[in-house]
Amino acid sequence: MSCPDGLDRIDLTGISGWGRHGVFEDERTQGQRFVIDVSIGLDLTAAAETDELVRTVDYGDLAEGVHDVLQSEPDNLIESVARRVVDLCLTYEPVQWAQATVHKPMAPISVAFTDVSVTIERRK
């Protein structure tokens, strides 16, 4: 997938951790593994030309922030977690577009499945 308006893109995939998000009591008490994929759209022309970190987004810092959201106060829905991650991404000055996919591979579903995920996309 490409970014809107021809923006350049940075992807962080597979940020994982333990969270307590969910509507059921055992999800909140026992917790479960979540995986988050993030894409951000920005103009990387100046960063590529100057080779300076200050002209882009420090993706290590962004990954830590996403992980903090994952482990923070629980939400009932992964839709809310995804929105919080996108909101975080948009706080970085050069970011014009952000997309977050929250995977819940251990969701309490009674049939065999591999993953359930929600993707939210927003722009400034």
N, C-alpha and C positions, 0 to 999 in steps of 0.2 A: 504494500500500500504506500502511496506517496503522500506527502504533506500537501495541504491546500496552498494555493497561491505560489507554488514553486519554492516553498521554503525548504531549507536543508533539514536533515533529520538526525537525531541521536536516539538510539534505542538502548534500553537496559532491560534485559530479559532474565527471568528466573530469580528475582529477588524473593527469597523465601524466609519464613520464620513462623513462629508459633503465635497464634492469636486466639482471642476468645469471642469472636464475632459469631452471631447466630441468634435465632429466636428461641431455641430450646435451652432449658436450664443446664443440661449436661454439656452443651457447646460452650457455655460461659464459664462453667466450673472446671471442666477438663481441658478445654481448648483444643485446637487442632492446627494442622499445617496449612498455610496459605502461600500462594506464589503470586507475585505481581510482576507484570510486564509494563514498562513505561516507554512511550515514544514522545519526544518533544520536537517541535518545529521551530526553527530559528534561522537567521541568516548567518552562515559561517564564513562568509567571504573574508571579513577582517581577520578572523582567527586563523584561517588558512594562510593568508598573506603575511601576517606578522608572527605567526607561530607562538602566540601569547595566550596563556590560559585565561587571563582576565577578559578576553574577547569572546569567550564561549561560556558554557556551563560546566562547572566541576562535577562530573558525573559520579565521582566518589561521594561528594557531599550530598548530591541528590539521592543516591542509593541509600545512604544512611537516613536521610529524611523520610524516604518511603518506608524503610524498615521501622522507623519510629512510629509512623502512622499505623502500620500493621500491628505493632505491639502496644499501642495506646488504648485508651478507653474504648471498650467494645461497642460496636454498632450491631443492630439487629440484622441488617441486610448488607451483603457485599456490594450492593449498589451504592450504599453510603460510604463504604470504604473507598471504592473507586472514585467517587466524587471528591473525597478528601485528598486523595493522591493527586488528582488532576488540579485541584485548587493549589496544592503545594507546588506543583510544577510551574504553574502560572505566576508564582511569586518571584521567580527568577527573571531578572530584567530582560534579557534578550529573547525569552521564550514567548512566541506568539500563538502557539497551538500546542495542545497536549492531549494525550490519549493514555488511559490506564486500563489494563485488563487485570481483574482480580480472579484468580483461580482458587477453587475450593474443592480439592480432590478427595477430601474426606467427608464431604457433605452427607448428612443423614438421609440418604435416599435408599429406598427399600429394594431397588433393582440394581443389577450390575451396571456400572458406569465407569468411565475413565476420569472424567473431569466435568465440572460445571464452572462456567466463568461468566463474568459480566464485564462489558467494555463501555467506558464513558469517554467522550471526546468533547473538548471545549476549546474555545479560542478567546483571546483578549479582545 
